[in-house]
Amino acid sequence: MLYFLTFLQLADIWTTHKCLSRPNTVESNPLLNKLFAKLGILPALIIMKGSYLALLWWGAQYVPVELLYAIAAFYCWVVWNN
């Protein structure tokens, strides 16, 4: 499951970067928008997703597997809708 979640995070980086590289496309999350403006799209995505993955890999042993499935389902939706 952790490998699949890692794949989804990488897919989210790729699809988000691809979408936001198009003209007239903006991030709907205002906090991420500020971070993108400060650091750039790709560096901000790598920092955010890297931090999330580190926390996920460290904390997965404490999280019910059902929650990991729910997170995976959510990120499938996110990647599909980017």
Secondary structure as UniProt FT lines:
FT   HELIX           2..20
FT   TURN            23..24
FT   HELIX           30..39
FT   HELIX           41..59
FT   HELIX           60..62
FT   HELIX           65..81
//
